[in-house]
Amino acid sequence: MSLLHESIDKKKFDTRVLDKNLVRAVITDAEYKQFVAKLPDDAENVQYVGIEEIEASESAAK
């Protein structure tokens, strides 16, 4: 398999081209659902940030 082909396969489910790939039948809806089902659940790694923290970091950077 060529490097280009491998690269294209890795990007089939990229959100920037997902709709186009579904419309052009590059991937099926079933393939997409299977891909999403295999994604790891990173809920334990979430970090909530309040608007106050964002504003404070922006004003500190000025």
PyMOL commands that place a pseudoatom at each C-alpha (Angstrom):
pseudoatom trace, name=CA, resn=MET, resi=1, chain=A, elem=C, hetatm=0, pos=[0.000, 0.000, 0.000]
pseudoatom trace, name=CA, resn=SER, resi=2, chain=A, elem=C, hetatm=0, pos=[1.391, 3.386, -0.943]
pseudoatom trace, name=CA, resn=LEU, resi=3, chain=A, elem=C, hetatm=0, pos=[1.989, 6.168, 1.535]
pseudoatom trace, name=CA, resn=LEU, resi=4, chain=A, elem=C, hetatm=0, pos=[-0.587, 8.351, -0.204]
pseudoatom trace, name=CA, resn=HIS, resi=5, chain=A, elem=C, hetatm=0, pos=[-3.217, 5.623, 0.021]
pseudoatom trace, name=CA, resn=GLU, resi=6, chain=A, elem=C, hetatm=0, pos=[-2.469, 5.114, 3.715]
pseudoatom trace, name=CA, resn=SER, resi=7, chain=A, elem=C, hetatm=0, pos=[-2.727, 8.840, 4.366]
pseudoatom trace, name=CA, resn=ILE, resi=8, chain=A, elem=C, hetatm=0, pos=[-6.063, 9.078, 2.569]
pseudoatom trace, name=CA, resn=ASP, resi=9, chain=A, elem=C, hetatm=0, pos=[-7.428, 6.095, 4.519]
pseudoatom trace, name=CA, resn=LYS, resi=10, chain=A, elem=C, hetatm=0, pos=[-6.455, 7.726, 7.816]
pseudoatom trace, name=CA, resn=LYS, resi=11, chain=A, elem=C, hetatm=0, pos=[-8.338, 10.889, 6.900]
pseudoatom trace, name=CA, resn=LYS, resi=12, chain=A, elem=C, hetatm=0, pos=[-11.592, 9.292, 5.664]
pseudoatom trace, name=CA, resn=PHE, resi=13, chain=A, elem=C, hetatm=0, pos=[-13.339, 10.178, 8.919]
pseudoatom trace, name=CA, resn=ASP, resi=14, chain=A, elem=C, hetatm=0, pos=[-11.801, 13.640, 9.341]
pseudoatom trace, name=CA, resn=THR, resi=15, chain=A, elem=C, hetatm=0, pos=[-14.592, 16.058, 10.254]
pseudoatom trace, name=CA, resn=ARG, resi=16, chain=A, elem=C, hetatm=0, pos=[-13.449, 18.474, 7.538]
pseudoatom trace, name=CA, resn=VAL, resi=17, chain=A, elem=C, hetatm=0, pos=[-14.259, 15.948, 4.767]
pseudoatom trace, name=CA, resn=LEU, resi=18, chain=A, elem=C, hetatm=0, pos=[-16.729, 13.619, 6.466]
pseudoatom trace, name=CA, resn=ASP, resi=19, chain=A, elem=C, hetatm=0, pos=[-19.894, 14.973, 4.821]
pseudoatom trace, name=CA, resn=LYS, resi=20, chain=A, elem=C, hetatm=0, pos=[-18.261, 14.936, 1.392]
pseudoatom trace, name=CA, resn=ASN, resi=21, chain=A, elem=C, hetatm=0, pos=[-17.100, 11.338, 1.895]
pseudoatom trace, name=CA, resn=LEU, resi=22, chain=A, elem=C, hetatm=0, pos=[-20.593, 10.257, 2.939]
pseudoatom trace, name=CA, resn=VAL, resi=23, chain=A, elem=C, hetatm=0, pos=[-22.228, 11.967, -0.062]
pseudoatom trace, name=CA, resn=ARG, resi=24, chain=A, elem=C, hetatm=0, pos=[-19.657, 10.537, -2.493]
pseudoatom trace, name=CA, resn=ALA, resi=25, chain=A, elem=C, hetatm=0, pos=[-20.011, 7.060, -0.931]
pseudoatom trace, name=CA, resn=VAL, resi=26, chain=A, elem=C, hetatm=0, pos=[-16.336, 6.955, 0.025]
pseudoatom trace, name=CA, resn=ILE, resi=27, chain=A, elem=C, hetatm=0, pos=[-17.621, 5.693, 3.367]
pseudoatom trace, name=CA, resn=THR, resi=28, chain=A, elem=C, hetatm=0, pos=[-21.027, 4.417, 4.403]
pseudoatom trace, name=CA, resn=ASP, resi=29, chain=A, elem=C, hetatm=0, pos=[-23.107, 5.565, 7.330]
pseudoatom trace, name=CA, resn=ALA, resi=30, chain=A, elem=C, hetatm=0, pos=[-22.559, 2.143, 8.902]
pseudoatom trace, name=CA, resn=GLU, resi=31, chain=A, elem=C, hetatm=0, pos=[-18.773, 2.507, 8.590]
pseudoatom trace, name=CA, resn=TYR, resi=32, chain=A, elem=C, hetatm=0, pos=[-18.952, 5.932, 10.221]
pseudoatom trace, name=CA, resn=LYS, resi=33, chain=A, elem=C, hetatm=0, pos=[-21.075, 4.631, 13.102]
pseudoatom trace, name=CA, resn=GLN, resi=34, chain=A, elem=C, hetatm=0, pos=[-18.635, 1.743, 13.591]
pseudoatom trace, name=CA, resn=PHE, resi=35, chain=A, elem=C, hetatm=0, pos=[-15.709, 4.207, 13.631]
pseudoatom trace, name=CA, resn=VAL, resi=36, chain=A, elem=C, hetatm=0, pos=[-17.426, 6.403, 16.232]
pseudoatom trace, name=CA, resn=ALA, resi=37, chain=A, elem=C, hetatm=0, pos=[-18.284, 3.382, 18.387]
pseudoatom trace, name=CA, resn=LYS, resi=38, chain=A, elem=C, hetatm=0, pos=[-14.584, 2.414, 18.503]
pseudoatom trace, name=CA, resn=LEU, resi=39, chain=A, elem=C, hetatm=0, pos=[-13.431, 5.839, 19.725]
pseudoatom trace, name=CA, resn=PRO, resi=40, chain=A, elem=C, hetatm=0, pos=[-12.195, 5.829, 23.328]
pseudoatom trace, name=CA, resn=ASP, resi=41, chain=A, elem=C, hetatm=0, pos=[-14.239, 7.556, 26.001]
pseudoatom trace, name=CA, resn=ASP, resi=42, chain=A, elem=C, hetatm=0, pos=[-12.093, 10.393, 27.319]
pseudoatom trace, name=CA, resn=ALA, resi=43, chain=A, elem=C, hetatm=0, pos=[-14.728, 11.775, 29.685]
pseudoatom trace, name=CA, resn=GLU, resi=44, chain=A, elem=C, hetatm=0, pos=[-12.397, 11.268, 32.649]
pseudoatom trace, name=CA, resn=ASN, resi=45, chain=A, elem=C, hetatm=0, pos=[-9.852, 13.616, 31.063]
pseudoatom trace, name=CA, resn=VAL, resi=46, chain=A, elem=C, hetatm=0, pos=[-12.207, 16.566, 30.686]
pseudoatom trace, name=CA, resn=GLN, resi=47, chain=A, elem=C, hetatm=0, pos=[-11.124, 19.868, 32.148]
pseudoatom trace, name=CA, resn=TYR, resi=48, chain=A, elem=C, hetatm=0, pos=[-13.831, 22.477, 32.683]
pseudoatom trace, name=CA, resn=VAL, resi=49, chain=A, elem=C, hetatm=0, pos=[-12.774, 26.082, 32.222]
pseudoatom trace, name=CA, resn=GLY, resi=50, chain=A, elem=C, hetatm=0, pos=[-14.860, 29.029, 33.296]
pseudoatom trace, name=CA, resn=ILE, resi=51, chain=A, elem=C, hetatm=0, pos=[-15.041, 32.289, 31.391]
pseudoatom trace, name=CA, resn=GLU, resi=52, chain=A, elem=C, hetatm=0, pos=[-13.317, 34.042, 34.307]
pseudoatom trace, name=CA, resn=GLU, resi=53, chain=A, elem=C, hetatm=0, pos=[-10.216, 31.880, 33.820]
pseudoatom trace, name=CA, resn=ILE, resi=54, chain=A, elem=C, hetatm=0, pos=[-10.138, 32.650, 30.095]
pseudoatom trace, name=CA, resn=GLU, resi=55, chain=A, elem=C, hetatm=0, pos=[-10.536, 36.384, 30.664]
pseudoatom trace, name=CA, resn=ALA, resi=56, chain=A, elem=C, hetatm=0, pos=[-7.835, 36.334, 33.347]
pseudoatom trace, name=CA, resn=SER, resi=57, chain=A, elem=C, hetatm=0, pos=[-5.346, 34.528, 31.102]
pseudoatom trace, name=CA, resn=GLU, resi=58, chain=A, elem=C, hetatm=0, pos=[-6.090, 36.895, 28.198]
pseudoatom trace, name=CA, resn=SER, resi=59, chain=A, elem=C, hetatm=0, pos=[-5.602, 40.007, 30.323]
pseudoatom trace, name=CA, resn=ALA, resi=60, chain=A, elem=C, hetatm=0, pos=[-2.375, 38.582, 31.800]
pseudoatom trace, name=CA, resn=ALA, resi=61, chain=A, elem=C, hetatm=0, pos=[-1.020, 38.030, 28.282]
pseudoatom trace, name=CA, resn=LYS, resi=62, chain=A, elem=C, hetatm=0, pos=[-1.480, 41.729, 27.368]
for i in range(1, 62): cmd.bond("trace and resi %d" % i, "trace and resi %d" % (i + 1))
show_as sticks, trace
zoom trace
